[in-house]
Amino acid sequence: MAQTQFQFRDSRVLIVGATSGIGRAAAEAFVAAGANVVLSGLPQPDTDTLVAELQSRSQGNQVWFMAADVSDELQVARLLADAVRVLGGLDICLNNAGIEGRFGPLHQLATADFDRLVTVNLRGLWLCLKYEIPHLRRGAVILNTASTAGVQAIPMVGVYSATKHGILGLTRAAALELAPQGIRVNAVAPGPVETGLLARMIDGQIPLQAIADSVPLRRIAQPAEIASALLWLASDGAGYVTGETLVIDGGLTQA
Ligand code: NAD
């Protein structure tokens, strides 16, 4: 179980896109910090094992898994109703589900691939917001996973990049809409992180070492390094931070 300097005892946390990679690391960190956590996303072969492990290592806090596809509005609506029922409310929402799309130039992307990327990454995140916000009260926190592809253009993943720019727009708008209610909304923008998504995105066309070499810190991030930033943003220590994008990229966008 990940060690954490943060305490979220009895916090009620929903993580959408928690079955692997960054979301899974965030789930491990929130459970280690004492939160009751609903993990959601598309089930993986090891999801039952993951939930059992998290539950067995928790300190009495509860862990649930609820499958939901964010491209299906009814599934998102049902997820929120079920998550709020078991958690008894909602304090922290992490909207992290995302897909990579196909690697290649804009004009060679199939229209169906464009539609799928926008449906999962942008519409899916908006659907999460739509069904989460009515349950949130003063002090609640929303976290959205964007990407450095949302703060600068990345060629050959142009539509993915556009969806991540869109997530930053949603983050800023939601932050302003919810600030009067004392609800904070922030995004993280990771650079390359060692997950299945990154491997699928580059599809063997760029060596991982070349990506690592392009980062000023000369390495690819581990999912836990993004999770620790997410926990800070969710904590009271970030209580005056809203509408912000925390870039976590080893210096990549400074180069
Ligand atoms: P991952 O493939 O390991 O995890 C993706 C998660 O999203 C999984 O839990 C999966 O079930 C879920 N998901 C995918 N499609 C879904 C759908 N239709 N409905 C519900 N859940 C769905 O990849 P990751 O790298 O951990 O990605 C997590 C987030 O981080 C994504 O939004 C991704 O764009 C973003 N990100 C990743 C990197 C990177 O280099 N890995 C960099 C920047 C941003």
Residues whose N, C-alpha, C, O or C-beta is under 5 A from the ligand:
A	BS01	NAD	G17 A18 T19 S20 G21 I22 G23 S40 G41 L42 A68 D69 V70 S71 N96 A97 G98 I99 V120 T145 A146 S147 T148 P190 G191 P192 V193 T195 G196 L197 L198
